[in-house]
Amino acid sequence: MQIELHSEDERGNIVRLLKPVKFRFREKTFIVHAGFECDGVSVPRPAWPLVSPQIDPRSLRAGIAHDYIYRVQPEGWTRAEADLMFLCFLIEDGLAVPRALAAYAAVRVCGWKAWNDNRKLLEGA
């Protein structure tokens, strides 16, 4: 995965994909286009100590894929499935299971607002 990092958000992290990246979770495949930007891992502020606010290879794939699904909300994806993918990618990429579970719990409890806000934007509301 080729990325460019620059500092713009309150944590100092903006990730920009330099090339498209193909992701697969269970039976679903999606491509995140070159130029897509996100902040890495978008867990709520109280969970920052659990998932480092700095870019970490153990959370980068999960963060990019999760942010993309939340923002685009492709047909056939639910918030619960996006959050489960986030958890699975964190664990697969080597984040300690207790930290991954805490990050997962944070997005399950707090992610509804981002999901709903993005849905409204997509609907043109």
N, CA, C and O atoms as a printed pandas DataFrame, in Angstrom:
     atom_number atom_name residue_name chain_id  residue_number  x_coord  y_coord  z_coord
0              1         N          MET        A               1    0.860   -1.154    0.000
1              2        CA          MET        A               1    0.000    0.000    0.000
2              3         C          MET        A               1    0.911    1.222    0.000
3              4         O          MET        A               1    1.758    1.365    0.882
4              5         N          GLN        A               2    0.743    2.097   -0.976
5              6        CA          GLN        A               2    1.533    3.323   -1.019
6              7         C          GLN        A               2    0.690    4.470   -0.494
7              8         O          GLN        A               2   -0.396    4.752   -1.001
8              9         N          ILE        A               3    1.219    5.130    0.545
9             10        CA          ILE        A               3    0.496    6.234    1.153
10            11         C          ILE        A               3    1.405    7.436    1.283
11            12         O          ILE        A               3    2.631    7.331    1.237
12            13         N          GLU        A               4    0.771    8.574    1.446
13            14        CA          GLU        A               4    1.471    9.812    1.747
14            15         C          GLU        A               4    0.886   10.308    3.057
15            16         O          GLU        A               4   -0.332   10.296    3.231
16            17         N          LEU        A               5    1.715   10.735    3.962
17            18        CA          LEU        A               5    1.250   11.258    5.244
18            19         C          LEU        A               5    1.485   12.755    5.293
19            20         O          LEU        A               5    2.537   13.245    4.881
20            21         N          HIS        A               6    0.505   13.470    5.796
21            22        CA          HIS        A               6    0.725   14.869    6.120
22            23         C          HIS        A               6   -0.129   15.202    7.319
23            24         O          HIS        A               6   -1.008   14.425    7.693
24            25         N          SER        A               7    0.114   16.331    7.918
25            26        CA          SER        A               7   -0.505   16.671    9.199
26            27         C          SER        A               7   -1.548   17.757    9.016
27            28         O          SER        A               7   -1.222   18.888    8.656
28            29         N          GLU        A               8   -2.819   17.407    9.268
29            30        CA          GLU        A               8   -3.882   18.395    9.174
30            31         C          GLU        A               8   -4.921   18.258   10.269
31            32         O          GLU        A               8   -5.518   19.258   10.669
32            33         N          ASP        A               9   -5.158   17.055   10.767
33            34        CA          ASP        A               9   -6.210   16.908   11.767
34            35         C          ASP        A               9   -5.658   17.157   13.167
35            36         O          ASP        A               9   -4.458   17.379   13.331
36            37         N          GLU        A              10   -6.525   17.120   14.173
37            38        CA          GLU        A              10   -6.107   17.446   15.536
38            39         C          GLU        A              10   -5.083   16.470   16.095
39            40         O          GLU        A              10   -4.353   16.810   17.026
40            41         N          ARG        A              11   -5.017   15.273   15.548
41            42        CA          ARG        A              11   -4.010   14.307   15.982
42            43         C          ARG        A              11   -2.765   14.405   15.120
43            44         O          ARG        A              11   -1.749   13.781   15.426
44            45         N          GLY        A              12   -2.832   15.179   14.047
45            46        CA          GLY        A              12   -1.684   15.323   13.169
46            47         C          GLY        A              12   -1.582   14.270   12.091
47            48         O          GLY        A              12   -0.511   14.084   11.514
48            49         N          ASN        A              13   -2.667   13.575   11.804
49            50        CA          ASN        A              13   -2.613   12.479   10.836
50            51         C          ASN        A              13   -3.571   12.694    9.683
51            52         O          ASN        A              13   -4.779   12.819    9.884
52            53         N          ILE        A              14   -3.041   12.736    8.496
53            54        CA          ILE        A              14   -3.863   12.604    7.299
54            55         C          ILE        A              14   -3.126   11.620    6.397
55            56         O          ILE        A              14   -1.945   11.794    6.099
56            57         N          VAL        A              15   -3.831   10.604    5.978
57            58        CA          VAL        A              15   -3.281    9.587    5.094
58            59         C          VAL        A              15   -3.912    9.798    3.728
59            60         O          VAL        A              15   -5.133    9.914    3.618
60            61         N          ARG        A              16   -3.094    9.848    2.692
61            62        CA          ARG        A              16   -3.603    9.944    1.323
62            63         C          ARG        A              16   -3.058    8.748    0.554
63            64         O          ARG        A              16   -1.849    8.525    0.507
64            65         N          LEU        A              17   -3.962    7.983   -0.047
65            66        CA          LEU        A              17   -3.525    6.844   -0.860
66            67         C          LEU        A              17   -2.932    7.355   -2.165
67            68         O          LEU        A              17   -3.526    8.196   -2.840
68            69         N          LEU        A              18   -1.774    6.848   -2.510
69            70        CA          LEU        A              18   -1.124    7.243   -3.755
70            71         C          LEU        A              18   -1.508    6.328   -4.907
71            72         O          LEU        A              18   -1.404    6.710   -6.073
72            73         N          LYS        A              19   -1.951    5.120   -4.580
73            74        CA          LYS        A              19   -2.416    4.163   -5.587
74            75         C          LYS        A              19   -3.676    3.508   -5.056
75            76         O          LYS        A              19   -3.878    3.446   -3.843
76            77         N          PRO        A              20   -4.532    3.013   -5.955
77            78        CA          PRO        A              20   -5.724    2.305   -5.483
78            79         C          PRO        A              20   -5.329    1.074   -4.661
79            80         O          PRO        A              20   -4.301    0.446   -4.909
80            81         N          VAL        A              21   -6.165    0.752   -3.686
81            82        CA          VAL        A              21   -5.920   -0.417   -2.841
82            83         C          VAL        A              21   -7.175   -1.283   -2.844
83            84         O          VAL        A              21   -8.285   -0.792   -2.637
84            85         N          LYS        A              22   -6.981   -2.572   -3.081
85            86        CA          LYS        A              22   -8.087   -3.530   -3.080
86            87         C          LYS        A              22   -8.157   -4.190   -1.710
87            88         O          LYS        A              22   -7.155   -4.677   -1.188
88            89         N          PHE        A              23   -9.344   -4.198   -1.143
89            90        CA          PHE        A              23   -9.582   -4.825    0.153
90            91         C          PHE        A              23  -10.561   -5.972   -0.022
91            92         O          PHE        A              23  -11.437   -5.934   -0.886
92            93         N          ARG        A              24  -10.401   -6.986    0.806
93            94        CA          ARG        A              24  -11.334   -8.110    0.807
94            95         C          ARG        A              24  -11.671   -8.436    2.252
95            96         O          ARG        A              24  -10.792   -8.578    3.102
96            97         N          PHE        A              25  -12.970   -8.550    2.505
97            98        CA          PHE        A              25  -13.441   -8.980    3.817
98            99         C          PHE        A              25  -14.573   -9.965    3.597
99           100         O          PHE        A              25  -15.607   -9.641    3.012
100          101         N          ARG        A              26  -14.350  -11.164    4.078
101          102        CA          ARG        A              26  -15.293  -12.264    3.857
102          103         C          ARG        A              26  -15.512  -12.406    2.362
103          104         O          ARG        A              26  -14.554  -12.634    1.623
104          105         N          GLU        A              27  -16.717  -12.279    1.909
105          106        CA          GLU        A              27  -16.985  -12.451    0.477
106          107         C          GLU        A              27  -17.087  -11.125   -0.267
107          108         O          GLU        A              27  -17.485  -11.101   -1.432
108          109         N          LYS        A              28  -16.741  -10.043    0.376
109          110        CA          LYS        A              28  -16.875   -8.722   -0.245
110          111         C          LYS        A              28  -15.504   -8.161   -0.594
111          112         O          LYS        A              28  -14.543   -8.289    0.164
112          113         N          THR        A              29  -15.445   -7.542   -1.756
113          114        CA          THR        A              29  -14.227   -6.898   -2.226
114          115         C          THR        A              29  -14.573   -5.464   -2.597
115          116         O          THR        A              29  -15.628   -5.196   -3.173
116          117         N          PHE        A              30  -13.679   -4.550   -2.262
117          118        CA          PHE        A              30  -13.876   -3.159   -2.669
118          119         C          PHE        A              30  -12.520   -2.526   -2.916
119          120         O          PHE        A              30  -11.504   -2.963   -2.375
120          121         N          ILE        A              31  -12.522   -1.494   -3.737
121          122        CA          ILE        A              31  -11.292   -0.782   -4.075
122          123         C          ILE        A              31  -11.413    0.644   -3.568
123          124         O          ILE        A              31  -12.389    1.339   -3.851
124          125         N          VAL        A              32  -10.411    1.068   -2.819
125          126        CA          VAL        A              32  -10.339    2.455   -2.365
126          127         C          VAL        A              32   -9.434    3.171   -3.359
127          128         O          VAL        A              32   -8.290    2.769   -3.568
128          129         N          HIS        A              33   -9.947    4.221   -3.962
129          130        CA          HIS        A              33   -9.274    4.907   -5.054
130          131         C          HIS        A              33   -8.052    5.702   -4.589
131          132         O          HIS        A              33   -7.951    6.103   -3.430
132          133         N          ALA        A              34   -7.140    5.914   -5.517
133          134        CA          ALA        A              34   -5.995    6.784   -5.248
134          135         C          ALA        A              34   -6.530    8.179   -4.939
135          136         O          ALA        A              34   -7.496    8.631   -5.553
136          137         N          GLY        A              35   -5.906    8.847   -3.999
137          138        CA          GLY        A              35   -6.337   10.179   -3.593
138          139         C          GLY        A              35   -7.251   10.183   -2.386
139          140         O          GLY        A              35   -7.495   11.239   -1.802
140          141         N          PHE        A              36   -7.771    9.007   -1.994
141          142        CA          PHE        A              36   -8.636    8.941   -0.815
142          143         C          PHE        A              36   -7.844    9.391    0.404
143          144         O          PHE        A              36   -6.701    8.983    0.607
144          145         N          GLU        A              37   -8.475   10.244    1.215
145          146        CA          GLU        A              37   -7.838   10.745    2.426
146          147         C          GLU        A              37   -8.649   10.367    3.652
147          148         O          GLU        A              37   -9.879   10.376    3.636
148          149         N          CYS        A              38   -7.937   10.040    4.703
149          150        CA          CYS        A              38   -8.572    9.770    5.987
150          151         C          CYS        A              38   -7.552   10.034    7.085
151          152         O          CYS        A              38   -6.406   10.391    6.810
152          153         N          ASP        A              39   -7.976    9.857    8.320
153          154        CA          ASP        A              39   -7.066   10.139    9.436
154          155         C          ASP        A              39   -6.456    8.877   10.030
155          156         O          ASP        A              39   -5.970    8.895   11.161
156          157         N          GLY        A              40   -6.477    7.812    9.295
157          158        CA          GLY        A              40   -5.929    6.556    9.818
158          159         C          GLY        A              40   -6.999    5.808   10.581
159          160         O          GLY        A              40   -7.854    5.163    9.974
160          161         N          VAL        A              41   -6.969    5.881   11.887
161          162        CA          VAL        A              41   -7.964    5.203   12.718
162          163         C          VAL        A              41   -8.869    6.242   13.354
163          164         O          VAL        A              41   -8.414    7.077   14.135
164          165         N          SER        A              42  -10.150    6.188   13.019
165          166        CA          SER        A              42  -11.121    7.170   13.516
166          167         C          SER        A              42  -11.874    6.638   14.720
167          168         O          SER        A              42  -13.097    6.504   14.676
168          169         N          VAL        A              43  -11.174    6.339   15.773
169          170        CA          VAL        A              43  -11.867    5.948   16.998
170          171         C          VAL        A              43  -12.098    7.201   17.832
171          172         O          VAL        A              43  -11.336    8.162   17.726
172          173         N          PRO        A              44  -13.129    7.202   18.651
173          174        CA          PRO        A              44  -13.419    8.377   19.476
174          175         C          PRO        A              44  -12.243    8.733   20.393
175          176         O          PRO        A              44  -11.465    7.867   20.794
176          177         N          ARG        A              45  -12.134   10.009   20.711
177          178        CA          ARG        A              45  -11.019   10.529   21.503
178          179         C          ARG        A              45  -10.712    9.700   22.756
179          180         O          ARG        A              45   -9.538    9.452   23.031
180          181         N          PRO        A              46  -11.722    9.257   23.534
181          182        CA          PRO        A              46  -11.387    8.472   24.733
182          183         C          PRO        A              46  -10.620    7.183   24.427
183          184         O          PRO        A              46   -9.950    6.640   25.306
184          185         N          ALA        A              47  -10.712    6.696   23.199
185          186        CA          ALA        A              47  -10.019    5.453   22.844
186          187         C          ALA        A              47   -8.631    5.690   22.256
187          188         O          ALA        A              47   -7.934    4.728   21.933
188          189         N          TRP        A              48   -8.214    6.942   22.108
189          190        CA          TRP        A              48   -6.903    7.212   21.515
190          191         C          TRP        A              48   -5.762    6.503   22.239
191          192         O          TRP        A              48   -4.839    6.034   21.573
192          193         N          PRO        A              49   -5.776    6.402   23.564
193          194        CA          PRO        A              49   -4.671    5.682   24.214
194          195         C          PRO        A              49   -4.632    4.189   23.846
195          196         O          PRO        A              49   -3.588    3.546   23.964
196          197         N          LEU        A              50   -5.755    3.651   23.407
197          198        CA          LEU        A              50   -5.826    2.229   23.069
198          199         C          LEU        A              50   -5.315    1.952   21.668
199          200         O          LEU        A              50   -4.647    0.946   21.428
200          201         N          VAL        A              51   -5.629    2.838   20.756
201          202        CA          VAL        A              51   -5.141    2.737   19.381
202          203         C          VAL        A              51   -4.368    4.018   19.143
203          204         O          VAL        A              51   -4.946    5.103   19.067
204          205         N          SER        A              52   -3.082    3.884   19.028
205          206        CA          SER        A              52   -2.195    5.039   18.959
206          207         C          SER        A              52   -2.686    6.066   17.955
207          208         O          SER        A              52   -3.082    5.711   16.845
208          209         N          PRO        A              53   -2.664    7.354   18.341
209          210        CA          PRO        A              53   -3.054    8.383   17.390
210          211         C          PRO        A              53   -2.036    8.555   16.265
211          212         O          PRO        A              53   -2.335    9.183   15.249
212          213         N          GLN        A              54   -0.852    8.009   16.439
213          214        CA          GLN        A              54    0.136    8.059   15.363
214          215         C          GLN        A              54   -0.168    6.941   14.364
215          216         O          GLN        A              54   -0.786    5.933   14.709
216          217         N          ILE        A              55    0.269    7.133   13.144
217          218        CA          ILE        A              55    0.061    6.107   12.134
218          219         C          ILE        A              55    0.859    4.864   12.538
219          220         O          ILE        A              55    2.058    4.934   12.806
220          221         N          ASP        A              56    0.174    3.750   12.574
221          222        CA          ASP        A              56    0.759    2.492   13.026
222          223         C          ASP        A              56    0.424    1.430   11.985
223          224         O          ASP        A              56   -0.745    1.275   11.633
224          225         N          PRO        A              57    1.406    0.699   11.486
225          226        CA          PRO        A              57    1.124   -0.317   10.476
226          227         C          PRO        A              57    0.098   -1.351   10.927
227          228         O          PRO        A              57   -0.575   -1.962   10.097
228          229         N          ARG        A              58   -0.025   -1.550   12.240
229          230        CA          ARG        A              58   -0.975   -2.542   12.752
230          231         C          ARG        A              58   -2.414   -2.055   12.660
231          232         O          ARG        A              58   -3.342   -2.857   12.770
232          233         N          SER        A              59   -2.616   -0.764   12.462
233          234        CA          SER        A              59   -3.985   -0.249   12.398
234          235         C          SER        A              59   -4.295    0.480   11.097
235          236         O          SER        A              59   -5.437    0.882   10.875
236          237         N          LEU        A              60   -3.305    0.655   10.241
237          238        CA          LEU        A              60   -3.500    1.464    9.040
238          239         C          LEU        A              60   -4.516    0.856    8.076
239          240         O          LEU        A              60   -5.425    1.552    7.622
240          241         N          ARG        A              61   -4.376   -0.420    7.760
241          242        CA          ARG        A              61   -5.317   -1.063    6.826
242          243         C          ARG        A              61   -6.734   -0.992    7.378
243          244         O          ARG        A              61   -7.672   -0.672    6.648
244          245         N          ALA        A              62   -6.890   -1.288    8.662
245          246        CA          ALA        A              62   -8.214   -1.246    9.289
246          247         C          ALA        A              62   -8.801    0.154    9.228
247          248         O          ALA        A              62   -9.980    0.326    8.921
248          249         N          GLY        A              63   -7.981    1.155    9.521
249          250        CA          GLY        A              63   -8.462    2.531    9.537
250          251         C          GLY        A              63   -8.895    3.021    8.172
251          252         O          GLY        A              63   -9.950    3.640    8.037
252          253         N          ILE        A              64   -8.089    2.749    7.157
253          254        CA          ILE        A              64   -8.427    3.194    5.803
254          255         C          ILE        A              64   -9.696    2.499    5.322
255          256         O          ILE        A              64  -10.612    3.157    4.829
256          257         N          ALA        A              65   -9.759    1.184    5.460
257          258        CA          ALA        A              65  -10.930    0.438    4.993
258          259         C          ALA        A              65  -12.188    0.870    5.736
259          260         O          ALA        A              65  -13.237    1.059    5.122
260          261         N          HIS        A              66  -12.090    1.026    7.047
261          262        CA          HIS        A              66  -13.239    1.414    7.867
262          263         C          HIS        A              66  -13.716    2.821    7.507
263          264         O          HIS        A              66  -14.915    3.047    7.343
264          265         N          ASP        A              67  -12.782    3.765    7.385
265          266        CA          ASP        A              67  -13.166    5.129    7.013
266          267         C          ASP        A              67  -13.840    5.144    5.643
267          268         O          ASP        A              67  -14.824    5.855    5.438
268          269         N          TYR        A              68  -13.313    4.362    4.712
269          270        CA          TYR        A              68  -13.894    4.319    3.372
270          271         C          TYR        A              68  -15.328    3.796    3.412
271          272         O          TYR        A              68  -16.222    4.407    2.826
272          273         N          ILE        A              69  -15.558    2.683    4.091
273          274        CA          ILE        A              69  -16.913    2.118    4.150
274          275         C          ILE        A              69  -17.859    3.084    4.850
275          276         O          ILE        A              69  -18.995    3.255    4.408
276          277         N          TYR        A              70  -17.421    3.710    5.919
277          278        CA          TYR        A              70  -18.271    4.683    6.612
278          279         C          TYR        A              70  -18.609    5.856    5.697
279          280         O          TYR        A              70  -19.745    6.332    5.690
280          281         N          ARG        A              71  -17.634    6.322    4.931
281          282        CA          ARG        A              71  -17.858    7.505    4.106
282          283         C          ARG        A              71  -18.694    7.203    2.870
283          284         O          ARG        A              71  -19.572    7.988    2.512
284          285         N          VAL        A              72  -18.434    6.081    2.217
285          286        CA          VAL        A              72  -19.090    5.759    0.944
286          287         C          VAL        A              72  -20.361    4.939    1.142
287          288         O          VAL        A              72  -21.306    5.058    0.361
288          289         N          GLN        A              73  -20.388    4.114    2.177
289          290        CA          GLN        A              73  -21.522    3.242    2.482
290          291         C          GLN        A              73  -22.007    2.472    1.247
291          292         O          GLN        A              73  -23.147    2.627    0.810
292          293         N          PRO        A              74  -21.118    1.642    0.696
293          294        CA          PRO        A              74  -21.486    0.891   -0.502
294          295         C          PRO        A              74  -22.690   -0.017   -0.253
295          296         O          PRO        A              74  -22.934   -0.471    0.865
296          297         N          GLU        A              75  -23.418   -0.259   -1.310
297          298        CA          GLU        A              75  -24.582   -1.140   -1.212
298          299         C          GLU        A              75  -24.148   -2.492   -0.655
299          300         O          GLU        A              75  -23.122   -3.044   -1.052
300          301         N          GLY        A              76  -24.943   -3.009    0.267
301          302        CA          GLY        A              76  -24.669   -4.307    0.851
302          303         C          GLY        A              76  -23.829   -4.260    2.116
303          304         O          GLY        A              76  -23.599   -5.296    2.741
304          305         N          TRP        A              77  -23.370   -3.086    2.503
305          306        CA          TRP        A              77  -22.573   -2.941    3.722
306          307         C          TRP        A              77  -23.407   -2.308    4.822
307          308         O          TRP        A              77  -24.162   -1.366    4.581
308          309         N          THR        A              78  -23.267   -2.829    6.018
309          310        CA          THR        A              78  -23.896   -2.231    7.192
310          311         C          THR        A              78  -22.801   -1.669    8.088
311          312         O          THR        A              78  -21.627   -2.007    7.944
312          313         N          ARG        A              79  -23.195   -0.827    8.991
313          314        CA          ARG        A              79  -22.237   -0.278    9.959
314          315         C          ARG        A              79  -21.636   -1.401   10.801
315          316         O          ARG        A              79  -20.434   -1.415   11.064
316          317         N          ALA        A              80  -22.480   -2.337   11.220
317          318        CA          ALA        A              80  -21.989   -3.454   12.035
318          319         C          ALA        A              80  -20.930   -4.257   11.288
319          320         O          ALA        A              80  -19.928   -4.664   11.876
320          321         N          GLU        A              81  -21.148   -4.484   10.003
321          322        CA          GLU        A              81  -20.173   -5.245    9.225
322          323         C          GLU        A              81  -18.877   -4.451    9.040
323          324         O          GLU        A              81  -17.788   -5.020    9.101
324          325         N          ALA        A              82  -18.993   -3.139    8.815
325          326        CA          ALA        A              82  -17.794   -2.300    8.703
326          327         C          ALA        A              82  -16.988   -2.343    9.999
327          328         O          ALA        A              82  -15.759   -2.416    9.974
328          329         N          ASP        A              83  -17.685   -2.299   11.125
329          330        CA          ASP        A              83  -17.001   -2.334   12.419
330          331         C          ASP        A              83  -16.349   -3.696   12.674
331          332         O          ASP        A              83  -15.255   -3.767   13.233
332          333         N          LEU        A              84  -17.017   -4.768   12.266
333          334        CA          LEU        A              84  -16.438   -6.102   12.417
334          335         C          LEU        A              84  -15.188   -6.248   11.543
335          336         O          LEU        A              84  -14.192   -6.832   11.969
336          337         N          MET        A              85  -15.247   -5.717   10.320
337          338        CA          MET        A              85  -14.077   -5.733    9.446
338          339         C          MET        A              85  -12.918   -4.990   10.116
339          340         O          MET        A              85  -11.778   -5.456   10.091
340          341         N          PHE        A              86  -13.215   -3.837   10.713
341          342        CA          PHE        A              86  -12.215   -3.045   11.436
342          343         C          PHE        A              86  -11.529   -3.910   12.498
343          344         O          PHE        A              86  -10.301   -3.947   12.578
344          345         N          LEU        A              87  -12.318   -4.593   13.297
345          346        CA          LEU        A              87  -11.774   -5.467   14.343
346          347         C          LEU        A              87  -10.905   -6.571   13.745
347          348         O          LEU        A              87   -9.781   -6.793   14.196
348          349         N          CYS        A              88  -11.415   -7.251   12.747
349          350        CA          CYS        A              88  -10.670   -8.363   12.144
350          351         C          CYS        A              88   -9.352   -7.895   11.545
351          352         O          CYS        A              88   -8.328   -8.556   11.717
352          353         N          PHE        A              89   -9.363   -6.759   10.840
353          354        CA          PHE        A              89   -8.126   -6.244   10.249
354          355         C          PHE        A              89   -7.126   -5.844   11.335
355          356         O          PHE        A              89   -5.930   -6.098   11.195
356          357         N          LEU        A              90   -7.603   -5.220   12.414
357          358        CA          LEU        A              90   -6.693   -4.856   13.505
358          359         C          LEU        A              90   -5.972   -6.088   14.046
359          360         O          LEU        A              90   -4.754   -6.079   14.227
360          361         N          ILE        A              91   -6.735   -7.141   14.298
361          362        CA          ILE        A              91   -6.153   -8.363   14.862
362          363         C          ILE        A              91   -5.241   -9.049   13.844
363          364         O          ILE        A              91   -4.136   -9.472   14.184
364          365         N          GLU        A              92   -5.705   -9.159   12.586
365          366        CA          GLU        A              92   -4.891   -9.793   11.544
366          367         C          GLU        A              92   -3.555   -9.075   11.361
367          368         O          GLU        A              92   -2.544   -9.708   11.058
368          369         N          ASP        A              93   -3.550   -7.763   11.542
369          370        CA          ASP        A              93   -2.340   -6.976   11.304
370          371         C          ASP        A              93   -1.484   -6.793   12.552
371          372         O          ASP        A              93   -0.515   -6.035   12.534
372          373         N          GLY        A              94   -1.839   -7.487   13.641
373          374        CA          GLY        A              94   -0.947   -7.581   14.779
374          375         C          GLY        A              94   -1.220   -6.697   15.977
375          376         O          GLY        A              94   -0.425   -6.680   16.916
376          377         N          LEU        A              95   -2.333   -5.954   15.975
377          378        CA          LEU        A              95   -2.655   -5.185   17.174
378          379         C          LEU        A              95   -3.080   -6.167   18.264
379          380         O          LEU        A              95   -3.805   -7.123   17.986
380          381         N          ALA        A              96   -2.645   -5.942   19.480
381          382        CA          ALA        A              96   -3.000   -6.832   20.587
382          383         C          ALA        A              96   -4.519   -6.952   20.689
383          384         O          ALA        A              96   -5.239   -5.961   20.572
384          385         N          VAL        A              97   -4.989   -8.156   20.905
385          386        CA          VAL        A              97   -6.431   -8.414   20.929
386          387         C          VAL        A              97   -7.171   -7.522   21.927
387          388         O          VAL        A              97   -8.221   -6.987   21.568
388          389         N          PRO        A              98   -6.691   -7.329   23.154
389          390        CA          PRO        A              98   -7.430   -6.442   24.069
390          391         C          PRO        A              98   -7.555   -5.011   23.536
391          392         O          PRO        A              98   -8.596   -4.374   23.698
392          393         N          ARG        A              99   -6.491   -4.508   22.899
393          394        CA          ARG        A              99   -6.552   -3.156   22.320
394          395         C          ARG        A              99   -7.502   -3.121   21.129
395          396         O          ARG        A              99   -8.257   -2.163   20.962
396          397         N          ALA        A             100   -7.466   -4.160   20.305
397          398        CA          ALA        A             100   -8.364   -4.229   19.152
398          399         C          ALA        A             100   -9.820   -4.288   19.607
399          400         O          ALA        A             100  -10.680   -3.623   19.030
400          401         N          LEU        A             101  -10.093   -5.078   20.634
401          402        CA          LEU        A             101  -11.465   -5.175   21.152
402          403         C          LEU        A             101  -11.933   -3.852   21.748
403          404         O          LEU        A             101  -13.099   -3.486   21.606
404          405         N          ALA        A             102  -11.034   -3.136   22.410
405          406        CA          ALA        A             102  -11.400   -1.831   22.965
406          407         C          ALA        A             102  -11.696   -0.831   21.851
407          408         O          ALA        A             102  -12.648   -0.057   21.951
408          409         N          ALA        A             103  -10.889   -0.843   20.793
409          410        CA          ALA        A             103  -11.133    0.046   19.656
410          411         C          ALA        A             103  -12.451   -0.316   18.979
411          412         O          ALA        A             103  -13.222    0.564   18.596
412          413         N          TYR        A             104  -12.706   -1.608   18.835
413          414        CA          TYR        A             104  -13.965   -2.077   18.253
414          415         C          TYR        A             104  -15.150   -1.611   19.097
415          416         O          TYR        A             104  -16.141   -1.118   18.558
416          417         N          ALA        A             105  -15.052   -1.765   20.406
417          418        CA          ALA        A             105  -16.136   -1.319   21.292
418          419         C          ALA        A             105  -16.373    0.177   21.132
419          420         O          ALA        A             105  -17.518    0.631   21.135
420          421         N          ALA        A             106  -15.295    0.944   20.993
421          422        CA          ALA        A             106  -15.433    2.395   20.839
422          423         C          ALA        A             106  -16.178    2.753   19.556
423          424         O          ALA        A             106  -17.050    3.621   19.574
424          425         N          VAL        A             107  -15.845    2.097   18.440
425          426        CA          VAL        A             107  -16.558    2.428   17.203
426          427         C          VAL        A             107  -17.987    1.898   17.223
427          428         O          VAL        A             107  -18.873    2.498   16.614
428          429         N          ARG        A             108  -18.224    0.789   17.912
429          430        CA          ARG        A             108  -19.604    0.295   18.022
430          431         C          ARG        A             108  -20.465    1.259   18.828
431          432         O          ARG        A             108  -21.608    1.531   18.460
432          433         N          VAL        A             109  -19.924    1.772   19.917
433          434        CA          VAL        A             109  -20.702    2.656   20.789
434          435         C          VAL        A             109  -20.851    4.048   20.183
435          436         O          VAL        A             109  -21.919    4.653   20.276
436          437         N          CYS        A             110  -19.800    4.553   19.569
437          438        CA          CYS        A             110  -19.796    5.958   19.141
438          439         C          CYS        A             110  -19.880    6.170   17.631
439          440         O          CYS        A             110  -20.091    7.299   17.189
440          441         N          GLY        A             111  -19.722    5.129   16.838
441          442        CA          GLY        A             111  -19.649    5.299   15.391
442          443         C          GLY        A             111  -20.951    5.662   14.711
443          444         O          GLY        A             111  -20.941    6.100   13.561
444          445         N          TRP        A             112  -22.067    5.490   15.392
445          446        CA          TRP        A             112  -23.370    5.750   14.773
446          447         C          TRP        A             112  -23.466    7.182   14.255
447          448         O          TRP        A             112  -24.061    7.410   13.202
448          449         N          LYS        A             113  -22.898    8.146   14.964
449          450        CA          LYS        A             113  -23.012    9.546   14.542
450          451         C          LYS        A             113  -22.299    9.767   13.209
451          452         O          LYS        A             113  -22.859   10.377   12.298
452          453         N          ALA        A             114  -21.075    9.276   13.094
453          454        CA          ALA        A             114  -20.340    9.430   11.836
454          455         C          ALA        A             114  -21.070    8.716   10.699
455          456         O          ALA        A             114  -21.171    9.249    9.594
456          457         N          TRP        A             115  -21.575    7.515   10.967
457          458        CA          TRP        A             115  -22.303    6.761    9.938
458          459         C          TRP        A             115  -23.534    7.551    9.482
459          460         O          TRP        A             115  -23.757    7.713    8.282
460          461         N          ASN        A             116  -24.321    8.035   10.424
461          462        CA          ASN        A             116  -25.539    8.771   10.079
462          463         C          ASN        A             116  -25.232   10.097    9.401
463          464         O          ASN        A             116  -25.918   10.474    8.452
464          465         N          ASP        A             117  -24.216   10.810    9.870
465          466        CA          ASP        A             117  -23.832   12.073    9.228
466          467         C          ASP        A             117  -23.410   11.832    7.784
467          468         O          ASP        A             117  -23.792   12.588    6.891
468          469         N          ASN        A             118  -22.629   10.790    7.551
469          470        CA          ASN        A             118  -22.204   10.475    6.185
470          471         C          ASN        A             118  -23.383   10.042    5.325
471          472         O          ASN        A             118  -23.445   10.386    4.145
472          473         N          ARG        A             119  -24.317    9.292    5.900
473          474        CA          ARG        A             119  -25.497    8.886    5.138
474          475         C          ARG        A             119  -26.288   10.107    4.688
475          476         O          ARG        A             119  -26.740   10.168    3.545
476          477         N          LYS        A             120  -26.458   11.078    5.582
477          478        CA          LYS        A             120  -27.177   12.306    5.225
478          479         C          LYS        A             120  -26.462   13.051    4.104
479          480         O          LYS        A             120  -27.108   13.567    3.192
480          481         N          LEU        A             121  -25.137   13.110    4.167
481          482        CA          LEU        A             121  -24.381   13.755    3.089
482          483         C          LEU        A             121  -24.585   13.027    1.769
483          484         O          LEU        A             121  -24.748   13.658    0.725
484          485         N          LEU        A             122  -24.577   11.706    1.815
485          486        CA          LEU        A             122  -24.769   10.916    0.603
486          487         C          LEU        A             122  -26.171   11.090    0.022
487          488         O          LEU        A             122  -26.362   11.045   -1.193
488          489         N          GLU        A             123  -27.144   11.289    0.905
489          490        CA          GLU        A             123  -28.528   11.477    0.464
490          491         C          GLU        A             123  -28.789   12.909    0.032
491          492         O          GLU        A             123  -29.861   13.220   -0.486
492          493         N          GLY        A             124  -27.811   13.782    0.244
493          494        CA          GLY        A             124  -27.973   15.180   -0.141
494          495         C          GLY        A             124  -28.806   15.986    0.818
495          496         O          GLY        A             124  -29.331   17.037    0.452
496          497         N          ALA        A             125  -28.940   15.504    2.060
497          498        CA          ALA        A             125  -29.764   16.214    3.048
498          499         C          ALA        A             125  -29.040   17.405    3.620
499          500         O          ALA        A             125  -29.588   18.114    4.465
